[in-house]
């Protein structure tokens, strides 16, 4: 099992395919580090975030965008109900989950906690 602290110290590495996605029992190594995130069909993780208003939601999205650019790993982002943000992480090159997805989830959680 890995923890959020160890993942937060890592950086995403390019994944061009050619590796197997994390599935089955191997997921149990990573999921405890991101308990707020929901596993979606073993190919993605996602989380809903709620803010006090639209402006705070967009400020969060902008910080996540900056992180995504610096890490080279980009979540799918949906702003809905004017103050909610849904983020979905997956590694498209392998059609599933890779360590990068969990690194990003931990770092996104940190951003959310700093804004809350």
Phi and psi restraints in degrees (value plus and minus 20) as a CYANA .aco file:
   2 UNK   PHI    -125.8   -85.8
   2 UNK   PSI     145.1   185.1
   3 UNK   PHI    -144.4  -104.4
   3 UNK   PSI     147.9   187.9
   4 UNK   PHI     -81.0   -41.0
   4 UNK   PSI     -57.6   -17.6
   5 UNK   PHI     -81.9   -41.9
   5 UNK   PSI     -64.5   -24.5
   6 UNK   PHI     -89.3   -49.3
   6 UNK   PSI     -57.4   -17.4
   7 UNK   PHI     -88.1   -48.1
   7 UNK   PSI     -54.5   -14.5
   8 UNK   PHI     -86.6   -46.6
   8 UNK   PSI     -39.8     0.2
   9 UNK   PHI    -106.2   -66.2
   9 UNK   PSI     -30.0    10.0
  10 UNK   PHI    -112.9   -72.9
  10 UNK   PSI     145.4   185.4
  11 UNK   PHI    -143.6  -103.6
  11 UNK   PSI     130.7   170.7
  12 UNK   PHI     -85.6   -45.6
  12 UNK   PSI     121.7   161.7
  13 UNK   PHI    -133.8   -93.8
  13 UNK   PSI     124.0   164.0
  14 UNK   PHI     -77.2   -37.2
  14 UNK   PSI     116.6   156.6
  15 UNK   PHI    -142.3  -102.3
  15 UNK   PSI      89.8   129.8
  16 UNK   PHI    -121.5   -81.5
  16 UNK   PSI      -7.6    32.4
  17 UNK   PHI      79.0   119.0
  17 UNK   PSI    -191.5  -151.5
  18 UNK   PHI      59.2    99.2
  18 UNK   PSI     -16.3    23.7
  19 UNK   PHI    -145.4  -105.4
  19 UNK   PSI     133.6   173.6
  20 UNK   PHI    -100.0   -60.0
  20 UNK   PSI     122.9   162.9
  21 UNK   PHI     -88.7   -48.7
  21 UNK   PSI     138.9   178.9
  22 UNK   PHI     -96.3   -56.3
  22 UNK   PSI     105.8   145.8
  23 UNK   PHI    -163.6  -123.6
  23 UNK   PSI     147.6   187.6
  24 UNK   PHI      36.4    76.4
  24 UNK   PSI    -153.4  -113.4
  25 UNK   PHI     -82.2   -42.2
  25 UNK   PSI     -49.2    -9.2
  26 UNK   PHI     -82.3   -42.3
  26 UNK   PSI     -47.2    -7.2
  27 UNK   PHI     -83.0   -43.0
  27 UNK   PSI     -50.6   -10.6
  28 UNK   PHI     -86.2   -46.2
  28 UNK   PSI     -34.8     5.2
  29 UNK   PHI     -94.1   -54.1
  29 UNK   PSI     -53.3   -13.3
  30 UNK   PHI    -123.1   -83.1
  30 UNK   PSI     -57.2   -17.2
  31 UNK   PHI     -76.7   -36.7
  31 UNK   PSI     -56.3   -16.3
  32 UNK   PHI     -80.7   -40.7
  32 UNK   PSI     -43.3    -3.3
  33 UNK   PHI     -95.7   -55.7
  33 UNK   PSI     -37.1     2.9
  34 UNK   PHI    -154.7  -114.7
  34 UNK   PSI      40.6    80.6
  35 UNK   PHI     -83.5   -43.5
  35 UNK   PSI     -41.0    -1.0
  36 UNK   PHI     -97.2   -57.2
  36 UNK   PSI     -35.7     4.3
  37 UNK   PHI    -111.0   -71.0
  37 UNK   PSI     121.3   161.3
  38 UNK   PHI    -119.9   -79.9
  38 UNK   PSI     115.6   155.6
  39 UNK   PHI     -97.5   -57.5
  39 UNK   PSI     111.7   151.7
  40 UNK   PHI    -137.2   -97.2
  40 UNK   PSI      85.1   125.1
  41 UNK   PHI      31.6    71.6
  41 UNK   PSI       8.6    48.6
  42 UNK   PHI      37.7    77.7
  42 UNK   PSI      -1.7    38.3
  43 UNK   PHI    -141.4  -101.4
  43 UNK   PSI     -29.3    10.7
  44 UNK   PHI    -177.0  -137.0
  44 UNK   PSI     142.9   182.9
  45 UNK   PHI    -146.6  -106.6
  45 UNK   PSI     125.5   165.5
  46 UNK   PHI    -164.4  -124.4
  46 UNK   PSI     137.8   177.8
  47 UNK   PHI    -167.9  -127.9
  47 UNK   PSI     122.5   162.5
  48 UNK   PHI    -119.3   -79.3
  48 UNK   PSI     117.3   157.3
  49 UNK   PHI    -142.0  -102.0
  49 UNK   PSI     116.8   156.8
  50 UNK   PHI    -138.4   -98.4
  50 UNK   PSI     116.2   156.2
  51 UNK   PHI    -141.4  -101.4
  51 UNK   PSI     150.3   190.3
  52 UNK   PHI     -93.8   -53.8
  52 UNK   PSI     -45.2    -5.2
  53 UNK   PHI    -180.9  -140.9
  53 UNK   PSI     155.2   195.2
  54 UNK   PHI     -81.5   -41.5
  54 UNK   PSI     -62.8   -22.8
  55 UNK   PHI     -80.2   -40.2
  55 UNK   PSI     -62.4   -22.4
  56 UNK   PHI     -87.8   -47.8
  56 UNK   PSI     -57.2   -17.2
  57 UNK   PHI     -82.1   -42.1
  57 UNK   PSI     -63.1   -23.1
  58 UNK   PHI     -90.1   -50.1
  58 UNK   PSI     -55.7   -15.7
  59 UNK   PHI     -80.6   -40.6
  59 UNK   PSI     -60.7   -20.7
  60 UNK   PHI     -82.6   -42.6
  60 UNK   PSI     -67.6   -27.6
  61 UNK   PHI     -77.4   -37.4
  61 UNK   PSI     -62.2   -22.2
  62 UNK   PHI     -84.2   -44.2
  62 UNK   PSI     -59.3   -19.3
  63 UNK   PHI     -87.5   -47.5
  63 UNK   PSI     -59.2   -19.2
  64 UNK   PHI     -85.0   -45.0
  64 UNK   PSI     -58.7   -18.7
  65 UNK   PHI     -82.6   -42.6
  65 UNK   PSI     -62.2   -22.2
  66 UNK   PHI     -82.1   -42.1
  66 UNK   PSI     -63.5   -23.5
  67 UNK   PHI     -81.8   -41.8
  67 UNK   PSI     -66.6   -26.6
  68 UNK   PHI     -79.0   -39.0
  68 UNK   PSI     -62.0   -22.0
  69 UNK   PHI     -84.8   -44.8
  69 UNK   PSI     -62.6   -22.6
  70 UNK   PHI     -89.6   -49.6
  70 UNK   PSI     -50.8   -10.8
  71 UNK   PHI    -111.9   -71.9
  71 UNK   PSI     -34.2     5.8
  72 UNK   PHI      49.4    89.4
  72 UNK   PSI       8.6    48.6
  73 UNK   PHI    -161.7  -121.7
  73 UNK   PSI      99.4   139.4
  74 UNK   PHI    -135.1   -95.1
  74 UNK   PSI     105.3   145.3
  75 UNK   PHI    -100.6   -60.6
  75 UNK   PSI     140.7   180.7
  76 UNK   PHI    -100.5   -60.5
  76 UNK   PSI     114.3   154.3
  77 UNK   PHI    -143.5  -103.5
  77 UNK   PSI     111.5   151.5
  78 UNK   PHI    -151.6  -111.6
  78 UNK   PSI     103.7   143.7
  79 UNK   PHI    -121.1   -81.1
  79 UNK   PSI     105.5   145.5
  80 UNK   PHI    -163.3  -123.3
  80 UNK   PSI     141.1   181.1
  81 UNK   PHI      30.0    70.0
  81 UNK   PSI      16.0    56.0
  82 UNK   PHI      34.7    74.7
  82 UNK   PSI     -35.9     4.1
  83 UNK   PHI    -159.7  -119.7
  83 UNK   PSI      -3.0    37.0
  84 UNK   PHI    -140.4  -100.4
  84 UNK   PSI     124.6   164.6
  85 UNK   PHI    -149.9  -109.9
  85 UNK   PSI     108.7   148.7
  86 UNK   PHI    -130.5   -90.5
  86 UNK   PSI     107.8   147.8
  87 UNK   PHI    -135.0   -95.0
  87 UNK   PSI     116.3   156.3
  88 UNK   PHI    -144.6  -104.6
  88 UNK   PSI     110.1   150.1
  89 UNK   PHI    -136.8   -96.8
  89 UNK   PSI     112.0   152.0
  90 UNK   PHI    -176.9  -136.9
  90 UNK   PSI     141.9   181.9
  91 UNK   PHI    -127.2   -87.2
  91 UNK   PSI      83.1   123.1
  92 UNK   PHI     -81.3   -41.3
  92 UNK   PSI     -54.0   -14.0
  93 UNK   PHI     -82.8   -42.8
  93 UNK   PSI     -45.4    -5.4
  94 UNK   PHI    -137.6   -97.6
  94 UNK   PSI     -14.8    25.2
  95 UNK   PHI      34.4    74.4
  95 UNK   PSI      24.7    64.7
  96 UNK   PHI    -198.7  -158.7
  96 UNK   PSI    -180.8  -140.8
  97 UNK   PHI    -114.7   -74.7
  97 UNK   PSI     123.7   163.7
  98 UNK   PHI    -155.6  -115.6
  98 UNK   PSI     144.0   184.0
  99 UNK   PHI     -74.0   -34.0
  99 UNK   PSI     -53.5   -13.5
 100 UNK   PHI     -73.7   -33.7
 100 UNK   PSI     -57.5   -17.5
 101 UNK   PHI     -83.0   -43.0
 101 UNK   PSI     -58.4   -18.4
 102 UNK   PHI     -97.2   -57.2
 102 UNK   PSI     -55.1   -15.1
 103 UNK   PHI     -79.6   -39.6
 103 UNK   PSI     -67.4   -27.4
 104 UNK   PHI     -83.6   -43.6
 104 UNK   PSI     -62.0   -22.0
 105 UNK   PHI     -80.2   -40.2
 105 UNK   PSI     -63.1   -23.1
 106 UNK   PHI     -83.5   -43.5
 106 UNK   PSI     -64.1   -24.1
 107 UNK   PHI     -88.7   -48.7
 107 UNK   PSI     -55.5   -15.5
 108 UNK   PHI     -86.2   -46.2
 108 UNK   PSI     -60.5   -20.5
 109 UNK   PHI     -78.3   -38.3
 109 UNK   PSI     -60.0   -20.0
 110 UNK   PHI     -82.5   -42.5
 110 UNK   PSI     -63.6   -23.6
 111 UNK   PHI     -80.1   -40.1
 111 UNK   PSI     -66.9   -26.9
 112 UNK   PHI     -79.8   -39.8
 112 UNK   PSI     -65.7   -25.7
 113 UNK   PHI     -83.6   -43.6
 113 UNK   PSI     -54.5   -14.5
 114 UNK   PHI     -89.8   -49.8
 114 UNK   PSI     -51.8   -11.8
 115 UNK   PHI    -103.0   -63.0
 115 UNK   PSI     -41.0    -1.0
